[in-house]
Amino acid sequence: MLKLAKRGDEKAIASVLNYLLNDKGIQVVEATLNHGCLRIVLESLSVCDRDSTVAFLHQAVTNLAIDSAKSLMICARQPGKYAPLWSETLALTTRLENKNFHNTKITNSQGKKQNKLQQWLAKFPLTSFISAREWEN
């Protein structure tokens, strides 16, 4: 699945991101890659925190290193609604450019989230720069 996501397979990208967002109450309902822009549409019953969600998804997509994706557009909406609650567009940088910024030490205070992060990192080492802080939110 990860190899497909890295190649720009939209369904695989949505599946990987849904796995990461599973316990946050947020679902990726659409992932499209068009003219170098990866557009992700999120749905959540409650309004998800914009800053932490954008930071988390930006880092996750950067770590996927999708060659054809040069920018990321994130739109959040409530189920059954078409109009977004918010949207944000960001440039995607390489994983190496973000290495020093996102290399955050994991502490024991994260409990289950730390275990889930460790399991994810064991399966998909490509995401090794997703910080524990981003998993807390």
Long-range contacts (C-beta under 8 A, 24 or more apart in sequence): 2-64, 2-124, 2-126, 5-64, 5-66, 6-64, 6-65, 6-66, 6-67, 6-126, 7-66, 7-67, 8-33, 8-66, 8-67, 8-68, 8-69, 13-38, 13-40, 13-61, 13-64, 13-66, 14-40, 16-60, 16-64, 16-124, 17-57, 17-60, 17-61, 19-120, 20-56, 20-60, 20-120, 20-127, 20-130, 21-56, 23-113, 23-116, 24-48, 24-53, 24-137, 26-53, 26-76, 33-66, 33-68, 33-69, 36-68, 36-69, 36-70, 36-71, 37-69, 37-70, 37-71, 37-72, 37-73, 37-89, 38-66, 38-69, 38-71, 38-72, 38-73, 38-92, 39-73, 39-75, 40-72, 40-73, 40-74, 40-75, 41-75, 41-76, 41-77, 41-84, 42-74, 42-75, 42-76, 42-77, 43-76, 43-77, 43-78, 43-79, 44-76, 44-78, 44-79, 45-78, 45-79, 47-76, 47-78, 47-85, 48-76, 49-137, 50-76, 50-86, 50-88, 52-134, 52-137, 53-137, 54-88, 54-90, 55-134, 56-130, 56-134, 56-135, 56-137, 58-90, 58-92, 59-98, 59-102, 59-129, 59-130, 59-131, 59-134, 60-127, 60-130, 61-92, 62-92, 62-93, 62-94, 62-95, 62-98, 63-95, 63-126, 63-127, 63-128, 63-129, 63-130, 64-126, 64-127, 65-94, 65-95, 65-126, 66-92, 95-126, 95-129, 98-129, 99-129, 102-129, 102-130, 102-131, 103-129, 103-131, 104-131, 104-132, 104-133, 105-132, 106-132, 107-132, 110-135, 110-136
